[in-house]
């Protein structure tokens, strides 16, 4: 799953997105993610620009409270 080719692709795709499409994303919530995704995310998030990474939240099963709070703020 994590061959050097896959890692290279993810890094390149992230760089292209960050360099050419800055500030396109307001906020991203990933909900009900499994343990495999959480493990992969812990690696991948290191390759993503900090400003972009701060806009992404990985939420577990009790996500509604967080989403409702976000909607109320906006």
Secondary structure, DSSP 4 states (H G I P E B T S, - for coil): ---HHHHHHHHHHHHHHHHHSTT--S-EEEES--HHHHHHHHHHGGGS-HHHHTTEEEE-S--HHHHHHHHHH-
